[in-house]
Amino acid sequence: MLVAKVAEGDKVLTEVFSKDRTHAQLVQRSEHVVRVLMEQELLTVENRQLIWDASEMNDADIKTELQKALIGVASAMNHADREFFIGKVEQVQLPDMIDRHIQLVTEICTTIKQDKESVELFEQVIARGLQLLWRVAMESGSACELRIIDRAASGFANVCVCAAIVEE
């Protein structure tokens, strides 16, 4: 695929997500490139870290656009992508948790397409996602805003429903 060929050398991702060069409109338009790279399993650990670092910038517009893009490409993530981004959200301190973190974990867990060979791997991802959502919804106390707690409880329920459907 042409997009994958062009982006393969990491240069495109570095240009788009580098802290020195990133712009909200550029990030907004990057979702397709990231999706293709994920579908072709061409994202490296360094690429994932670059994307995550950009999503945690202090620039509110860039942060919002990149987190929306990550949520939008969740269905294209392979196991390594899902593990990486859930791991990054797990590292976020409860008071710093935002809606988009919860949405990302929920999307990662509800968009899993299992095959017989990878059921155990995906069950691990779902278990990690459920643990995180449960921790935010039930154990965060006053550390999180009420809307974040509500979003986590709703995400927990959605993941449980999807996981039950997958098991049938």
Sequence and secondary structure as in RCSB ss.txt:
>XXXX:A:sequence
MLVAKVAEGDKVLTEVFSKDRTHAQLVQRSEHVVRVLMEQELLTVENRQLIWDASEMNDADIKTELQKALIGVAS
AMNHADREFFIGKVEQVQLPDMIDRHIQLVTEICTTIKQDKESVELFEQVIARGLQLLWRVAMESGSACELRIID
RAASGFANVCVCAAIVEE
>XXXX:A:secstr
 HHHHHHTTSHHHHHHH TTT  HHHHHTTHHHHHHHHHTT   HHHHHHHHHHHT S HHHHHHHHHHHHHHGG
G  HHHHHHHHHHHHTS GGG  HHHHHHHHHHHHS    TTTHHHHHHHHHHHHHHHHHHHHH GGGS HHHHH
HHHHHHHHHHHHHHHHH 
